[in-house]
Amino acid sequence: MPSDCRLCQAPLTRISRLPVCSACLSGIAPISGRLCAVCGERVFTPYGDALCGECGIEAPPFVRAVAYGSYDGGLRELIHLLKYGRVRPAAGVLGRMLAEVIQGLGSEFGSAVVVPVPLHRSKLRQRGFNQAEEIARAALKNLTCNTLTLAPGVLERKRATESQTGLTDHQRLENVRGAFTVAAPGLIKDRDVLLVDDVFTTGATAGECARLLRRRGAERVFVATVARVLKSEATGAAPDDIEQARGSKAYA
């Protein structure tokens, strides 16, 4: 007999490999509103192009970062179900969401190498799989016109890092600094790279990986995640404010 939904605990009416009810899945919606054209943060500004304050001051090392939904509610629980509950069929649903945002990036590159953010080997042994790679594989299966090549071995995490949860922006940057290496630079040389992860929080991990990939020969780096943490209040700086702050604040 079907069990209860793992998100809302309501009885499931049909047997499925994914123990989540259709109401919970249909309640997961894409991010809406005005977003930063570079990092995807929510912005509230009437000035010109939609840029958050940080991207207006200093551009990050990636061209664009896009995400399907906000990291809260049902989407957060579904990601946790995959990562911590090891319910691997959840990767199929998350992959379909990721495919939607990748499809939106399609006009910006003809082809690209898809590089999942790697786990350290100790975490990989513990979990049994890399959730970013599982989601990326599922996403590529859902793309109708697929000119992307999955290359999970390009990046390696050479140092086990602490959980980013609860760390300040500065601590997050220090936590991932020097944690990655490019194991197969020949696969990205003069190529566009699509960096894939489950969640974009402050951009510390994505920024570190993007800098390293570009340093080792990648032409451009784009970032696609299933979810991102949106700041409770995102403000956009006016042009005069940006000029005054330029050079005094680094992208975090």
Contacts in CASP RR format, 6 or more apart in sequence:
PFRMAT RR
TARGET T0000
AUTHOR 0000-0000-0000
METHOD contacts of the structure
MODEL  1
MPSDCRLCQAPLTRISRLPVCSACLSGIAPISGRLCAVCGERVFTPYGDA
LCGECGIEAPPFVRAVAYGSYDGGLRELIHLLKYGRVRPAAGVLGRMLAE
VIQGLGSEFGSAVVVPVPLHRSKLRQRGFNQAEEIARAALKNLTCNTLTL
APGVLERKRATESQTGLTDHQRLENVRGAFTVAAPGLIKDRDVLLVDDVF
TTGATAGECARLLRRRGAERVFVATVARVLKSEATGAAPDDIEQARGSKA
YA
1 15 0 8 1.000
2 11 0 8 1.000
2 12 0 8 1.000
2 13 0 8 1.000
2 14 0 8 1.000
2 15 0 8 1.000
2 16 0 8 1.000
2 19 0 8 1.000
3 12 0 8 1.000
3 19 0 8 1.000
4 10 0 8 1.000
4 11 0 8 1.000
4 12 0 8 1.000
4 19 0 8 1.000
5 11 0 8 1.000
5 12 0 8 1.000
5 19 0 8 1.000
5 20 0 8 1.000
5 21 0 8 1.000
5 24 0 8 1.000
6 19 0 8 1.000
6 20 0 8 1.000
6 77 0 8 1.000
6 81 0 8 1.000
6 87 0 8 1.000
7 20 0 8 1.000
7 21 0 8 1.000
7 24 0 8 1.000
7 74 0 8 1.000
7 77 0 8 1.000
7 78 0 8 1.000
7 81 0 8 1.000
8 21 0 8 1.000
8 23 0 8 1.000
8 24 0 8 1.000
10 21 0 8 1.000
10 23 0 8 1.000
12 19 0 8 1.000
12 21 0 8 1.000
13 21 0 8 1.000
16 89 0 8 1.000
17 89 0 8 1.000
18 87 0 8 1.000
18 89 0 8 1.000
18 90 0 8 1.000
18 93 0 8 1.000
19 87 0 8 1.000
20 78 0 8 1.000
20 81 0 8 1.000
20 90 0 8 1.000
20 93 0 8 1.000
24 74 0 8 1.000
24 77 0 8 1.000
24 78 0 8 1.000
25 78 0 8 1.000
25 93 0 8 1.000
27 74 0 8 1.000
28 69 0 8 1.000
28 74 0 8 1.000
28 75 0 8 1.000
28 78 0 8 1.000
28 97 0 8 1.000
29 69 0 8 1.000
30 68 0 8 1.000
30 69 0 8 1.000
30 100 0 8 1.000
31 42 0 8 1.000
31 67 0 8 1.000
31 68 0 8 1.000
31 69 0 8 1.000
31 70 0 8 1.000
31 228 0 8 1.000
31 230 0 8 1.000
33 42 0 8 1.000
34 42 0 8 1.000
34 43 0 8 1.000
34 44 0 8 1.000
34 45 0 8 1.000
34 50 0 8 1.000
35 41 0 8 1.000
35 42 0 8 1.000
35 43 0 8 1.000
35 50 0 8 1.000
36 42 0 8 1.000
36 43 0 8 1.000
36 50 0 8 1.000
36 51 0 8 1.000
36 52 0 8 1.000
36 55 0 8 1.000
36 234 0 8 1.000
37 49 0 8 1.000
37 50 0 8 1.000
37 51 0 8 1.000
37 55 0 8 1.000
37 64 0 8 1.000
38 51 0 8 1.000
38 52 0 8 1.000
38 55 0 8 1.000
38 59 0 8 1.000
38 60 0 8 1.000
38 63 0 8 1.000
38 64 0 8 1.000
38 65 0 8 1.000
39 52 0 8 1.000
39 54 0 8 1.000
39 55 0 8 1.000
39 60 0 8 1.000
39 64 0 8 1.000
39 65 0 8 1.000
39 203 0 8 1.000
40 52 0 8 1.000
40 64 0 8 1.000
40 65 0 8 1.000
40 66 0 8 1.000
40 67 0 8 1.000
40 228 0 8 1.000
41 52 0 8 1.000
41 54 0 8 1.000
41 55 0 8 1.000
41 228 0 8 1.000
41 230 0 8 1.000
41 231 0 8 1.000
41 234 0 8 1.000
42 230 0 8 1.000
42 231 0 8 1.000
42 234 0 8 1.000
43 50 0 8 1.000
43 51 0 8 1.000
43 52 0 8 1.000
43 53 0 8 1.000
43 234 0 8 1.000
43 235 0 8 1.000
43 236 0 8 1.000
44 234 0 8 1.000
44 235 0 8 1.000
44 236 0 8 1.000
45 51 0 8 1.000
45 235 0 8 1.000
45 236 0 8 1.000
45 237 0 8 1.000
45 238 0 8 1.000
47 236 0 8 1.000
47 238 0 8 1.000
47 239 0 8 1.000
51 236 0 8 1.000
52 234 0 8 1.000
52 236 0 8 1.000
53 235 0 8 1.000
53 236 0 8 1.000
53 237 0 8 1.000
53 242 0 8 1.000
54 60 0 8 1.000
54 249 0 8 1.000
54 251 0 8 1.000
54 252 0 8 1.000
55 251 0 8 1.000
56 237 0 8 1.000
56 242 0 8 1.000
57 237 0 8 1.000
57 242 0 8 1.000
57 245 0 8 1.000
57 246 0 8 1.000
57 247 0 8 1.000
57 248 0 8 1.000
57 249 0 8 1.000
57 251 0 8 1.000
58 246 0 8 1.000
58 247 0 8 1.000
58 249 0 8 1.000
58 250 0 8 1.000
58 251 0 8 1.000
59 251 0 8 1.000
60 203 0 8 1.000
60 206 0 8 1.000
60 207 0 8 1.000
60 210 0 8 1.000
60 251 0 8 1.000
61 207 0 8 1.000
61 210 0 8 1.000
61 211 0 8 1.000
61 214 0 8 1.000
61 221 0 8 1.000
61 251 0 8 1.000
62 195 0 8 1.000
62 206 0 8 1.000
62 207 0 8 1.000
62 210 0 8 1.000
62 220 0 8 1.000
62 221 0 8 1.000
62 222 0 8 1.000
62 223 0 8 1.000
63 108 0 8 1.000
63 220 0 8 1.000
63 221 0 8 1.000
63 222 0 8 1.000
64 105 0 8 1.000
64 108 0 8 1.000
64 222 0 8 1.000
64 223 0 8 1.000
65 200 0 8 1.000
65 203 0 8 1.000
65 206 0 8 1.000
65 222 0 8 1.000
65 223 0 8 1.000
65 224 0 8 1.000
65 225 0 8 1.000
65 228 0 8 1.000
66 101 0 8 1.000
66 104 0 8 1.000
66 105 0 8 1.000
66 222 0 8 1.000
66 223 0 8 1.000
66 224 0 8 1.000
66 225 0 8 1.000
67 101 0 8 1.000
67 200 0 8 1.000
67 224 0 8 1.000
67 225 0 8 1.000
67 226 0 8 1.000
67 227 0 8 1.000
67 228 0 8 1.000
68 75 0 8 1.000
68 97 0 8 1.000
68 98 0 8 1.000
68 100 0 8 1.000
68 101 0 8 1.000
68 225 0 8 1.000
68 226 0 8 1.000
68 227 0 8 1.000
69 75 0 8 1.000
69 97 0 8 1.000
69 226 0 8 1.000
69 227 0 8 1.000
69 228 0 8 1.000
70 227 0 8 1.000
70 228 0 8 1.000
70 229 0 8 1.000
70 230 0 8 1.000
71 79 0 8 1.000
71 199 0 8 1.000
71 201 0 8 1.000
71 227 0 8 1.000
71 228 0 8 1.000
71 229 0 8 1.000
71 230 0 8 1.000
75 226 0 8 1.000
75 227 0 8 1.000
76 227 0 8 1.000
78 90 0 8 1.000
78 93 0 8 1.000
78 94 0 8 1.000
79 90 0 8 1.000
79 94 0 8 1.000
79 131 0 8 1.000
79 198 0 8 1.000
79 199 0 8 1.000
79 226 0 8 1.000
79 227 0 8 1.000
81 87 0 8 1.000
81 90 0 8 1.000
82 88 0 8 1.000
82 90 0 8 1.000
82 91 0 8 1.000
82 94 0 8 1.000
82 131 0 8 1.000
82 134 0 8 1.000
82 135 0 8 1.000
82 198 0 8 1.000
83 127 0 8 1.000
83 131 0 8 1.000
83 198 0 8 1.000
86 127 0 8 1.000
86 128 0 8 1.000
86 129 0 8 1.000
88 129 0 8 1.000
88 134 0 8 1.000
91 131 0 8 1.000
91 134 0 8 1.000
91 135 0 8 1.000
91 137 0 8 1.000
91 138 0 8 1.000
92 134 0 8 1.000
92 135 0 8 1.000
92 138 0 8 1.000
94 135 0 8 1.000
94 138 0 8 1.000
94 198 0 8 1.000
94 226 0 8 1.000
95 135 0 8 1.000
95 136 0 8 1.000
95 138 0 8 1.000
95 139 0 8 1.000
95 142 0 8 1.000
95 226 0 8 1.000
96 138 0 8 1.000
96 139 0 8 1.000
96 142 0 8 1.000
97 226 0 8 1.000
98 135 0 8 1.000
98 136 0 8 1.000
98 138 0 8 1.000
98 139 0 8 1.000
98 196 0 8 1.000
98 224 0 8 1.000
98 225 0 8 1.000
98 226 0 8 1.000
99 138 0 8 1.000
99 139 0 8 1.000
99 140 0 8 1.000
99 142 0 8 1.000
99 143 0 8 1.000
101 224 0 8 1.000
102 139 0 8 1.000
102 143 0 8 1.000
102 148 0 8 1.000
102 194 0 8 1.000
102 224 0 8 1.000
103 143 0 8 1.000
105 194 0 8 1.000
105 222 0 8 1.000
105 224 0 8 1.000
108 222 0 8 1.000
109 192 0 8 1.000
109 194 0 8 1.000
109 220 0 8 1.000
109 222 0 8 1.000
110 147 0 8 1.000
110 192 0 8 1.000
111 147 0 8 1.000
111 148 0 8 1.000
111 149 0 8 1.000
111 191 0 8 1.000
111 192 0 8 1.000
112 147 0 8 1.000
112 148 0 8 1.000
112 149 0 8 1.000
112 191 0 8 1.000
112 192 0 8 1.000
112 193 0 8 1.000
112 194 0 8 1.000
112 222 0 8 1.000
113 148 0 8 1.000
113 149 0 8 1.000
113 151 0 8 1.000
113 154 0 8 1.000
113 187 0 8 1.000
113 188 0 8 1.000
113 191 0 8 1.000
113 192 0 8 1.000
113 193 0 8 1.000
113 194 0 8 1.000
113 218 0 8 1.000
114 136 0 8 1.000
114 140 0 8 1.000
114 148 0 8 1.000
114 149 0 8 1.000
114 150 0 8 1.000
114 151 0 8 1.000
114 193 0 8 1.000
114 194 0 8 1.000
114 196 0 8 1.000
115 151 0 8 1.000
115 152 0 8 1.000
115 153 0 8 1.000
115 154 0 8 1.000
115 155 0 8 1.000
115 188 0 8 1.000
115 193 0 8 1.000
115 194 0 8 1.000
115 195 0 8 1.000
115 196 0 8 1.000
115 209 0 8 1.000
115 213 0 8 1.000
116 130 0 8 1.000
116 132 0 8 1.000
116 133 0 8 1.000
116 135 0 8 1.000
116 136 0 8 1.000
116 150 0 8 1.000
116 152 0 8 1.000
116 155 0 8 1.000
116 195 0 8 1.000
116 196 0 8 1.000
116 197 0 8 1.000
117 132 0 8 1.000
117 155 0 8 1.000
117 195 0 8 1.000
117 196 0 8 1.000
117 197 0 8 1.000
117 205 0 8 1.000
117 206 0 8 1.000
117 209 0 8 1.000
118 124 0 8 1.000
118 130 0 8 1.000
118 132 0 8 1.000
118 133 0 8 1.000
118 152 0 8 1.000
118 153 0 8 1.000
118 155 0 8 1.000
118 156 0 8 1.000
118 157 0 8 1.000
118 180 0 8 1.000
119 127 0 8 1.000
119 130 0 8 1.000
119 132 0 8 1.000
119 157 0 8 1.000
120 157 0 8 1.000
120 158 0 8 1.000
120 159 0 8 1.000
120 160 0 8 1.000
120 161 0 8 1.000
121 157 0 8 1.000
122 160 0 8 1.000
123 160 0 8 1.000
124 130 0 8 1.000
130 152 0 8 1.000
131 198 0 8 1.000
132 196 0 8 1.000
132 197 0 8 1.000
132 198 0 8 1.000
133 150 0 8 1.000
133 152 0 8 1.000
135 196 0 8 1.000
135 198 0 8 1.000
135 226 0 8 1.000
136 150 0 8 1.000
136 152 0 8 1.000
136 196 0 8 1.000
137 150 0 8 1.000
139 196 0 8 1.000
140 146 0 8 1.000
140 148 0 8 1.000
140 150 0 8 1.000
148 194 0 8 1.000
151 184 0 8 1.000
151 187 0 8 1.000
151 188 0 8 1.000
153 183 0 8 1.000
153 184 0 8 1.000
154 182 0 8 1.000
154 183 0 8 1.000
154 184 0 8 1.000
154 187 0 8 1.000
154 188 0 8 1.000
154 193 0 8 1.000
154 213 0 8 1.000
155 180 0 8 1.000
155 181 0 8 1.000
155 182 0 8 1.000
155 183 0 8 1.000
155 209 0 8 1.000
155 212 0 8 1.000
155 213 0 8 1.000
156 180 0 8 1.000
156 181 0 8 1.000
156 182 0 8 1.000
156 183 0 8 1.000
157 179 0 8 1.000
157 180 0 8 1.000
158 178 0 8 1.000
158 179 0 8 1.000
158 180 0 8 1.000
158 181 0 8 1.000
159 178 0 8 1.000
159 179 0 8 1.000
161 175 0 8 1.000
161 176 0 8 1.000
161 179 0 8 1.000
162 175 0 8 1.000
164 172 0 8 1.000
164 175 0 8 1.000
164 176 0 8 1.000
164 201 0 8 1.000
164 202 0 8 1.000
164 204 0 8 1.000
164 205 0 8 1.000
167 175 0 8 1.000
169 202 0 8 1.000
169 204 0 8 1.000
169 252 0 8 1.000
170 252 0 8 1.000
172 201 0 8 1.000
172 202 0 8 1.000
172 203 0 8 1.000
172 204 0 8 1.000
172 205 0 8 1.000
172 252 0 8 1.000
173 204 0 8 1.000
173 208 0 8 1.000
173 252 0 8 1.000
175 204 0 8 1.000
176 204 0 8 1.000
176 205 0 8 1.000
176 208 0 8 1.000
177 208 0 8 1.000
178 208 0 8 1.000
179 208 0 8 1.000
180 208 0 8 1.000
180 209 0 8 1.000
180 212 0 8 1.000
181 212 0 8 1.000
182 188 0 8 1.000
182 212 0 8 1.000
182 213 0 8 1.000
182 216 0 8 1.000
185 216 0 8 1.000
185 217 0 8 1.000
188 213 0 8 1.000
188 216 0 8 1.000
188 217 0 8 1.000
188 218 0 8 1.000
189 216 0 8 1.000
189 217 0 8 1.000
189 218 0 8 1.000
190 217 0 8 1.000
190 219 0 8 1.000
191 218 0 8 1.000
191 219 0 8 1.000
192 218 0 8 1.000
192 219 0 8 1.000
192 220 0 8 1.000
192 221 0 8 1.000
192 222 0 8 1.000
193 213 0 8 1.000
193 218 0 8 1.000
193 219 0 8 1.000
193 220 0 8 1.000
193 221 0 8 1.000
193 222 0 8 1.000
194 221 0 8 1.000
194 222 0 8 1.000
194 223 0 8 1.000
194 224 0 8 1.000
195 206 0 8 1.000
195 209 0 8 1.000
195 210 0 8 1.000
195 213 0 8 1.000
195 221 0 8 1.000
195 222 0 8 1.000
195 223 0 8 1.000
195 224 0 8 1.000
196 223 0 8 1.000
196 224 0 8 1.000
196 225 0 8 1.000
197 205 0 8 1.000
197 206 0 8 1.000
197 223 0 8 1.000
197 225 0 8 1.000
198 225 0 8 1.000
198 226 0 8 1.000
198 227 0 8 1.000
199 225 0 8 1.000
199 226 0 8 1.000
199 227 0 8 1.000
199 228 0 8 1.000
199 229 0 8 1.000
200 206 0 8 1.000
200 223 0 8 1.000
200 225 0 8 1.000
200 227 0 8 1.000
200 228 0 8 1.000
200 229 0 8 1.000
201 228 0 8 1.000
201 229 0 8 1.000
202 229 0 8 1.000
202 252 0 8 1.000
203 252 0 8 1.000
204 252 0 8 1.000
206 223 0 8 1.000
206 225 0 8 1.000
207 251 0 8 1.000
209 221 0 8 1.000
210 221 0 8 1.000
210 223 0 8 1.000
213 221 0 8 1.000
214 220 0 8 1.000
214 221 0 8 1.000
237 245 0 8 1.000
END
